[in-house]
Amino acid sequence: MKKWVKLLLCIILVQLIAFLGSVFTVSSIETWYDSLIKPSFNPPSWLFGPVWTILYLMIGVSLYFFITSNPKKNYAEKNKIKKIGYWIFGIQILLNGIWTPLFFGLHNIPAALIVIIFLWLSIIANIFAFYKISKISAYLLVPYLIWVSFASVLNFSFWLLNG
């Protein structure tokens, strides 16, 4: 398969997760979310869309570099590391996809907080796993980790203020 097709498929896969999450977000922003007590450091609602779009693009590109990297390791070792990386990536993207319906769809702030903590841990694991195969893949996930760190604090603050 041509590299640009792989790149496109990686980006589409990750954007699909984003799209599924956005289904729960759109209807909830103007009703439930706007009614919440927000911490003073809460960004404006319009900022989340562009930030997540860029992050999802970076996550897709990260996956692409991981898939297409061919490190100088023996075949068995490389396959084992890649398999672990795929599993961790799958868990992390699944947790990402679960958080939005929990928070915005079900309005379950405490459950979303638990999920985002596991998401944060899985992103760290994902960075370490990808680093073994492709440093650029790992580096592309760092802004995602930073944003989810901020989102975790924000989620915790929503729980304290509205729980």
Phi and psi restraints in degrees (value plus and minus 20) as a CYANA .aco file:
   2 LYS   PHI     -86.0   -46.0
   2 LYS   PSI     128.9   168.9
   3 LYS   PHI     -82.0   -42.0
   3 LYS   PSI     -59.8   -19.8
   4 TRP   PHI     -86.6   -46.6
   4 TRP   PSI     -50.1   -10.1
   5 VAL   PHI     -88.9   -48.9
   5 VAL   PSI     -62.3   -22.3
   6 LYS   PHI     -81.1   -41.1
   6 LYS   PSI     -63.6   -23.6
   7 LEU   PHI     -79.8   -39.8
   7 LEU   PSI     -67.8   -27.8
   8 LEU   PHI     -80.9   -40.9
   8 LEU   PSI     -62.6   -22.6
   9 LEU   PHI     -85.1   -45.1
   9 LEU   PSI     -59.1   -19.1
  10 CYS   PHI     -83.5   -43.5
  10 CYS   PSI     -64.4   -24.4
  11 ILE   PHI     -85.9   -45.9
  11 ILE   PSI     -62.6   -22.6
  12 ILE   PHI     -83.2   -43.2
  12 ILE   PSI     -62.8   -22.8
  13 LEU   PHI     -76.2   -36.2
  13 LEU   PSI     -69.5   -29.5
  14 VAL   PHI     -89.0   -49.0
  14 VAL   PSI     -60.6   -20.6
  15 GLN   PHI     -85.1   -45.1
  15 GLN   PSI     -50.5   -10.5
  16 LEU   PHI     -82.9   -42.9
  16 LEU   PSI     -61.7   -21.7
  17 ILE   PHI     -80.3   -40.3
  17 ILE   PSI     -63.2   -23.2
  18 ALA   PHI     -82.7   -42.7
  18 ALA   PSI     -63.6   -23.6
  19 PHE   PHI     -82.7   -42.7
  19 PHE   PSI     -64.7   -24.7
  20 LEU   PHI     -80.0   -40.0
  20 LEU   PSI     -59.9   -19.9
  21 GLY   PHI     -87.0   -47.0
  21 GLY   PSI     -55.8   -15.8
  22 SER   PHI     -87.0   -47.0
  22 SER   PSI     -43.5    -3.5
  23 VAL   PHI     -78.5   -38.5
  23 VAL   PSI     -57.2   -17.2
  24 PHE   PHI    -100.9   -60.9
  24 PHE   PSI     -46.7    -6.7
  25 THR   PHI     -95.9   -55.9
  25 THR   PSI     -68.1   -28.1
  26 VAL   PHI     -75.3   -35.3
  26 VAL   PSI     -68.9   -28.9
  27 SER   PHI     -91.7   -51.7
  27 SER   PSI     -41.8    -1.8
  28 SER   PHI    -113.3   -73.3
  28 SER   PSI     -41.3    -1.3
  29 ILE   PHI     -80.6   -40.6
  29 ILE   PSI     -71.4   -31.4
  30 GLU   PHI     -98.2   -58.2
  30 GLU   PSI     -31.5     8.5
  31 THR   PHI    -130.4   -90.4
  31 THR   PSI    -105.0   -65.0
  32 TRP   PHI     -83.3   -43.3
  32 TRP   PSI     -72.4   -32.4
  33 TYR   PHI     -80.7   -40.7
  33 TYR   PSI     -62.5   -22.5
  34 ASP   PHI     -84.8   -44.8
  34 ASP   PSI     -43.2    -3.2
  35 SER   PHI    -105.0   -65.0
  35 SER   PSI     -29.4    10.6
  36 LEU   PHI     -93.8   -53.8
  36 LEU   PSI     130.8   170.8
  37 ILE   PHI     -97.7   -57.7
  37 ILE   PSI     106.2   146.2
  38 LYS   PHI    -130.5   -90.5
  38 LYS   PSI     127.0   167.0
  39 PRO   PHI     -89.2   -49.2
  39 PRO   PSI     140.0   180.0
  40 SER   PHI     -82.8   -42.8
  40 SER   PSI     -44.5    -4.5
  41 PHE   PHI    -114.2   -74.2
  41 PHE   PSI      -9.8    30.2
  42 ASN   PHI     -86.4   -46.4
  42 ASN   PSI     104.2   144.2
  43 PRO   PHI     -90.7   -50.7
  43 PRO   PSI     142.5   182.5
  44 PRO   PHI     -85.1   -45.1
  44 PRO   PSI     127.5   167.5
  45 SER   PHI     -76.4   -36.4
  45 SER   PSI     -55.6   -15.6
  46 TRP   PHI     -85.1   -45.1
  46 TRP   PSI     -39.2     0.8
  47 LEU   PHI     -94.7   -54.7
  47 LEU   PSI     -50.0   -10.0
  48 PHE   PHI     -82.7   -42.7
  48 PHE   PSI     -62.4   -22.4
  49 GLY   PHI     -78.0   -38.0
  49 GLY   PSI     -75.5   -35.5
  50 PRO   PHI     -82.5   -42.5
  50 PRO   PSI     -59.2   -19.2
  51 VAL   PHI     -83.7   -43.7
  51 VAL   PSI     -68.3   -28.3
  52 TRP   PHI     -85.9   -45.9
  52 TRP   PSI     -54.9   -14.9
  53 THR   PHI     -81.2   -41.2
  53 THR   PSI     -65.5   -25.5
  54 ILE   PHI     -86.0   -46.0
  54 ILE   PSI     -62.9   -22.9
  55 LEU   PHI     -83.4   -43.4
  55 LEU   PSI     -63.8   -23.8
  56 TYR   PHI     -83.6   -43.6
  56 TYR   PSI     -56.1   -16.1
  57 LEU   PHI     -82.6   -42.6
  57 LEU   PSI     -65.3   -25.3
  58 MET   PHI     -85.1   -45.1
  58 MET   PSI     -57.6   -17.6
  59 ILE   PHI     -84.2   -44.2
  59 ILE   PSI     -62.8   -22.8
  60 GLY   PHI     -83.2   -43.2
  60 GLY   PSI     -62.6   -22.6
  61 VAL   PHI     -86.1   -46.1
  61 VAL   PSI     -58.0   -18.0
  62 SER   PHI     -79.7   -39.7
  62 SER   PSI     -65.8   -25.8
  63 LEU   PHI     -81.2   -41.2
  63 LEU   PSI     -62.0   -22.0
  64 TYR   PHI     -78.8   -38.8
  64 TYR   PSI     -69.0   -29.0
  65 PHE   PHI     -83.5   -43.5
  65 PHE   PSI     -54.9   -14.9
  66 PHE   PHI     -85.2   -45.2
  66 PHE   PSI     -65.7   -25.7
  67 ILE   PHI     -83.7   -43.7
  67 ILE   PSI     -62.4   -22.4
  68 THR   PHI    -110.5   -70.5
  68 THR   PSI     -27.2    12.8
  69 SER   PHI     -92.4   -52.4
  69 SER   PSI     123.8   163.8
  70 ASN   PHI    -150.3  -110.3
  70 ASN   PSI      58.2    98.2
  71 PRO   PHI     -88.5   -48.5
  71 PRO   PSI     140.4   180.4
  72 LYS   PHI    -103.7   -63.7
  72 LYS   PSI      53.6    93.6
  73 LYS   PHI    -149.4  -109.4
  73 LYS   PSI     140.1   180.1
  74 ASN   PHI     -87.5   -47.5
  74 ASN   PSI     135.5   175.5
  75 TYR   PHI     -75.5   -35.5
  75 TYR   PSI     -67.6   -27.6
  76 ALA   PHI     -83.6   -43.6
  76 ALA   PSI     -62.9   -22.9
  77 GLU   PHI     -85.7   -45.7
  77 GLU   PSI     -64.7   -24.7
  78 LYS   PHI     -81.6   -41.6
  78 LYS   PSI     -64.2   -24.2
  79 ASN   PHI     -81.8   -41.8
  79 ASN   PSI     -61.4   -21.4
  80 LYS   PHI     -83.2   -43.2
  80 LYS   PSI     -66.9   -26.9
  81 ILE   PHI     -83.8   -43.8
  81 ILE   PSI     -62.9   -22.9
  82 LYS   PHI     -84.7   -44.7
  82 LYS   PSI     -61.7   -21.7
  83 LYS   PHI     -79.8   -39.8
  83 LYS   PSI     -65.3   -25.3
  84 ILE   PHI     -81.9   -41.9
  84 ILE   PSI     -63.7   -23.7
  85 GLY   PHI     -79.6   -39.6
  85 GLY   PSI     -61.9   -21.9
  86 TYR   PHI     -83.9   -43.9
  86 TYR   PSI     -61.9   -21.9
  87 TRP   PHI     -83.5   -43.5
  87 TRP   PSI     -66.1   -26.1
  88 ILE   PHI     -83.8   -43.8
  88 ILE   PSI     -63.0   -23.0
  89 PHE   PHI     -79.1   -39.1
  89 PHE   PSI     -65.5   -25.5
  90 GLY   PHI     -80.1   -40.1
  90 GLY   PSI     -63.0   -23.0
  91 ILE   PHI     -84.6   -44.6
  91 ILE   PSI     -64.9   -24.9
  92 GLN   PHI     -85.7   -45.7
  92 GLN   PSI     -61.0   -21.0
  93 ILE   PHI     -93.1   -53.1
  93 ILE   PSI     -51.8   -11.8
  94 LEU   PHI     -85.2   -45.2
  94 LEU   PSI     -65.9   -25.9
  95 LEU   PHI     -81.5   -41.5
  95 LEU   PSI     -59.0   -19.0
  96 ASN   PHI     -79.9   -39.9
  96 ASN   PSI     -64.6   -24.6
  97 GLY   PHI     -88.7   -48.7
  97 GLY   PSI     -46.5    -6.5
  98 ILE   PHI     -98.9   -58.9
  98 ILE   PSI     -53.8   -13.8
  99 TRP   PHI     -79.2   -39.2
  99 TRP   PSI     -67.7   -27.7
 100 THR   PHI     -81.1   -41.1
 100 THR   PSI     -68.2   -28.2
 101 PRO   PHI     -82.5   -42.5
 101 PRO   PSI     -54.1   -14.1
 102 LEU   PHI     -85.1   -45.1
 102 LEU   PSI     -69.6   -29.6
 103 PHE   PHI     -92.7   -52.7
 103 PHE   PSI     -77.1   -37.1
 104 PHE   PHI    -106.2   -66.2
 104 PHE   PSI     -55.9   -15.9
 105 GLY   PHI    -100.0   -60.0
 105 GLY   PSI     -71.8   -31.8
 106 LEU   PHI    -113.7   -73.7
 106 LEU   PSI     -29.3    10.7
 107 HIS   PHI      37.4    77.4
 107 HIS   PSI      15.0    55.0
 108 ASN   PHI    -122.2   -82.2
 108 ASN   PSI      64.6   104.6
 109 ILE   PHI     -83.1   -43.1
 109 ILE   PSI     -63.7   -23.7
 110 PRO   PHI     -84.0   -44.0
 110 PRO   PSI     -62.3   -22.3
 111 ALA   PHI     -85.1   -45.1
 111 ALA   PSI     -59.8   -19.8
 112 ALA   PHI     -82.7   -42.7
 112 ALA   PSI     -57.1   -17.1
 113 LEU   PHI     -83.0   -43.0
 113 LEU   PSI     -63.1   -23.1
 114 ILE   PHI     -82.4   -42.4
 114 ILE   PSI     -64.7   -24.7
 115 VAL   PHI     -83.7   -43.7
 115 VAL   PSI     -62.0   -22.0
 116 ILE   PHI     -88.9   -48.9
 116 ILE   PSI     -48.6    -8.6
 117 ILE   PHI     -85.7   -45.7
 117 ILE   PSI     -65.5   -25.5
 118 PHE   PHI     -86.7   -46.7
 118 PHE   PSI     -54.5   -14.5
 119 LEU   PHI     -81.4   -41.4
 119 LEU   PSI     -67.0   -27.0
 120 TRP   PHI     -78.1   -38.1
 120 TRP   PSI     -66.1   -26.1
 121 LEU   PHI     -83.4   -43.4
 121 LEU   PSI     -59.3   -19.3
 122 SER   PHI     -90.7   -50.7
 122 SER   PSI     -50.5   -10.5
 123 ILE   PHI     -86.6   -46.6
 123 ILE   PSI     -61.8   -21.8
 124 ILE   PHI     -80.5   -40.5
 124 ILE   PSI     -66.8   -26.8
 125 ALA   PHI     -81.2   -41.2
 125 ALA   PSI     -59.1   -19.1
 126 ASN   PHI     -83.2   -43.2
 126 ASN   PSI     -62.6   -22.6
 127 ILE   PHI     -80.8   -40.8
 127 ILE   PSI     -66.3   -26.3
 128 PHE   PHI     -84.8   -44.8
 128 PHE   PSI     -61.6   -21.6
 129 ALA   PHI     -85.7   -45.7
 129 ALA   PSI     -64.7   -24.7
 130 PHE   PHI     -87.7   -47.7
 130 PHE   PSI     -53.4   -13.4
 131 TYR   PHI     -79.6   -39.6
 131 TYR   PSI     -52.9   -12.9
 132 LYS   PHI     -87.2   -47.2
 132 LYS   PSI     -42.4    -2.4
 133 ILE   PHI    -128.2   -88.2
 133 ILE   PSI     -62.8   -22.8
 134 SER   PHI    -168.7  -128.7
 134 SER   PSI      91.8   131.8
 135 LYS   PHI     -81.5   -41.5
 135 LYS   PSI     -59.3   -19.3
 136 ILE   PHI     -82.4   -42.4
 136 ILE   PSI     -56.7   -16.7
 137 SER   PHI     -79.7   -39.7
 137 SER   PSI     -64.4   -24.4
 138 ALA   PHI     -85.9   -45.9
 138 ALA   PSI     -65.7   -25.7
 139 TYR   PHI     -83.0   -43.0
 139 TYR   PSI     -54.3   -14.3
 140 LEU   PHI     -86.3   -46.3
 140 LEU   PSI     -40.1    -0.1
 141 LEU   PHI    -109.0   -69.0
 141 LEU   PSI     -30.7     9.3
 142 VAL   PHI     -82.7   -42.7
 142 VAL   PSI     -65.8   -25.8
 143 PRO   PHI     -79.9   -39.9
 143 PRO   PSI     -54.4   -14.4
 144 TYR   PHI     -81.7   -41.7
 144 TYR   PSI     -65.7   -25.7
 145 LEU   PHI     -81.8   -41.8
 145 LEU   PSI     -62.8   -22.8
 146 ILE   PHI     -82.8   -42.8
 146 ILE   PSI     -65.6   -25.6
 147 TRP   PHI     -85.7   -45.7
 147 TRP   PSI     -61.8   -21.8
 148 VAL   PHI     -88.4   -48.4
 148 VAL   PSI     -49.6    -9.6
 149 SER   PHI     -82.1   -42.1
 149 SER   PSI     -67.4   -27.4
 150 PHE   PHI     -82.6   -42.6
 150 PHE   PSI     -64.8   -24.8
 151 ALA   PHI     -82.9   -42.9
 151 ALA   PSI     -52.2   -12.2
 152 SER   PHI     -86.1   -46.1
 152 SER   PSI     -64.6   -24.6
 153 VAL   PHI     -83.1   -43.1
 153 VAL   PSI     -61.2   -21.2
 154 LEU   PHI     -82.6   -42.6
 154 LEU   PSI     -66.4   -26.4
 155 ASN   PHI     -79.6   -39.6
 155 ASN   PSI     -64.5   -24.5
 156 PHE   PHI     -80.5   -40.5
 156 PHE   PSI     -62.0   -22.0
 157 SER   PHI     -84.3   -44.3
 157 SER   PSI     -61.1   -21.1
 158 PHE   PHI     -80.2   -40.2
 158 PHE   PSI     -60.0   -20.0
 159 TRP   PHI     -84.4   -44.4
 159 TRP   PSI     -64.5   -24.5
 160 LEU   PHI     -83.8   -43.8
 160 LEU   PSI     -61.6   -21.6
 161 LEU   PHI    -100.6   -60.6
 161 LEU   PSI     -44.9    -4.9
 162 ASN   PHI    -142.8  -102.8
 162 ASN   PSI     -20.4    19.6
